[in-house]
């Protein structure tokens, strides 16, 4: 025989359990939908990024050709008062000199940047760890 109080308690237990189950199912569905949305957004952004990279590569290629034609123009200009081979040799030597200078600058920058370790961040992390170990006391 069920008393009214016992019946109410049973209904509350089933009601709370059922509600908790529904909340969990809704949360799971919501999480799945958010993951799906994130996946679709990443695909869209990856496509846009790919198109941007492709256009950037094309721009770089045309820029490289334009630079080559610019140097050819300089050589042709020099050839108006010098022999053609001398004009081409001067442009070639100038380009090689520029390449050597840029290569040396690149090597010095790379040497300064290696090894690629975040020294300041490591130092700060050690200081933080020490501060936590001492619990703020000296």
Secondary structure, 3 states (H helix, E strand, C coil): CCCHHHHHHHHHHHHHHHHHHHHHHHHHHHHHHHHHHHHHHHHHHHHHHHHHHHHHHHHHHHHHHHHHHHHHHHHHHHCCCCCHHHHHHHHHHHHHHHHHHHHHHHHHHHHHHCCCCCHHHHHHHHHHHHHHHHCCCC
